[in-house]
Amino acid sequence: MITFERVSKVYGAGQRPALSELTLQIDKGEFVFLVGPSGSGKSTFLRLALKEDRASSGTVTVAGRDVGRLRSWKVPALRRQIGVVFQDFRLLHDKSVYENVAFALQVLGKPRHVVAQTVPEVLQLVGLAGKEKRRPHELSGGEQQRVAIARAFVNRPSILLADEPTGNLDPTTSVGIMKLLDRINRTGTTIVMATHDDDIVDQMRKRVVELVDGRLVRDEDRGVYGSR
Ligand SMILES: Nc1ncnc2c1ncn2[C@@H]1O[C@H](COP(=O)(O)OP(=O)(O)OP(=O)(O)O)[C@@H](O)[C@H]1O
């Protein structure tokens, strides 16, 4: 589903590589935690998978497409297959919960009856039924992240990328968010989640990929946050 083959990324001349000869394969339906110290290349990995940035060398393949060779007009089709969730939620503040999620379908040109059917379903899935009319500031942090996840998932992408989705949440709320991501993963969606949340990684026991200075230093099934 996502393959990196000897991928390096150098942002500026004289800078050390943000990713260095990274080779990694993530299969359909996997749940992968990306861990490592600050600056180790986790966000760079996610950005390259989204084609928000170009690799300096190597090959990035996502959902069967060689991302480096992808023509710019085909990038929207790639991004339709990928949902993204961030630490800071990134909701539209002047729109309701319902409108935030509906917007993701409207920009894809989905017909009104599809929007009207799909949005309530996904809000039910993320546990926000009954809160459709609220604005983001009328929600807790955990609820805001649920809206962001609903928005990322409403188009049923095959891949969900999450950059520290529990970074702004307390431990109990984080567990709820992880249960939701786990449920989404069980629908067959591949999930890659960059995180510093050691408790969550230790509880979930999923595949753990650890980067240090842009290099792969550990790739462990049912892994923990720190190496043993
Ligand atoms: N746009 C950019 N321009 C220049 N250097 C960058 C840019 N983005 C990231 N870097 C550098 O690349 C390296 C990897 O950064 P990256 O954001 O991928 O790390 P990270 O593991 O996600 O860190 P964190 O856990 O703090 O989010 C760092 O040295 C960073 O300073």
The ligand as a MOL file (V3000), in Angstrom:
LIG
                    3D

  0  0  0     0  0            999 V3000
M  V30 BEGIN CTAB
M  V30 COUNTS 31 33 0 0 0
M  V30 BEGIN ATOM
M  V30 1 N 10.4430 22.4070 5.3700 0
M  V30 2 C 11.6270 22.1140 5.9070 0
M  V30 3 N 12.7410 22.7970 5.5680 0
M  V30 4 C 13.9390 22.4990 6.0940 0
M  V30 5 N 14.1330 21.4970 6.9860 0
M  V30 6 C 13.0690 20.7890 7.3780 0
M  V30 7 C 11.7570 21.0510 6.8690 0
M  V30 8 N 10.8910 20.1650 7.4300 0
M  V30 9 C 11.6260 19.4040 8.2550 0
M  V30 10 N 12.9290 19.7600 8.2280 0
M  V30 11 C 14.0280 19.1120 8.9710 0
M  V30 12 O 14.0070 17.7360 8.6670 0
M  V30 13 C 14.2630 16.9460 9.8190 0
M  V30 14 C 13.1100 15.9860 10.0520 0
M  V30 15 O 11.9370 16.7180 10.4140 0
M  V30 16 P 10.5050 16.0600 10.6230 0
M  V30 17 O 9.5360 17.1750 10.8210 0
M  V30 18 O 10.2440 15.0860 9.5570 0
M  V30 19 O 10.7220 15.2870 12.0050 0
M  V30 20 P 9.6670 14.6140 13.0010 0
M  V30 21 O 10.2140 13.2900 13.3470 0
M  V30 22 O 8.3140 14.6770 12.4170 0
M  V30 23 O 9.7450 15.5780 14.2750 0
M  V30 24 P 8.6320 15.9010 15.3950 0
M  V30 25 O 8.4970 14.6440 16.1990 0
M  V30 26 O 9.2460 17.0200 16.1790 0
M  V30 27 O 7.3750 16.2970 14.6760 0
M  V30 28 C 14.5120 17.9280 10.9530 0
M  V30 29 O 15.9010 18.0980 11.0740 0
M  V30 30 C 13.8350 19.1920 10.4620 0
M  V30 31 O 14.4760 20.3290 11.0040 0
M  V30 END ATOM
M  V30 BEGIN BOND
M  V30 1 1 1 2
M  V30 2 1 2 3
M  V30 3 2 2 7
M  V30 4 2 3 4
M  V30 5 1 4 5
M  V30 6 2 5 6
M  V30 7 1 6 7
M  V30 8 1 6 10
M  V30 9 1 7 8
M  V30 10 2 8 9
M  V30 11 1 9 10
M  V30 12 1 10 11
M  V30 13 1 11 12
M  V30 14 1 11 30
M  V30 15 1 12 13
M  V30 16 1 13 14
M  V30 17 1 13 28
M  V30 18 1 14 15
M  V30 19 1 15 16
M  V30 20 2 16 17
M  V30 21 1 16 18
M  V30 22 1 16 19
M  V30 23 1 19 20
M  V30 24 2 20 21
M  V30 25 1 20 22
M  V30 26 1 20 23
M  V30 27 1 23 24
M  V30 28 2 24 25
M  V30 29 1 24 26
M  V30 30 1 24 27
M  V30 31 1 28 29
M  V30 32 1 28 30
M  V30 33 1 30 31
M  V30 END BOND
M  V30 END CTAB
M  END
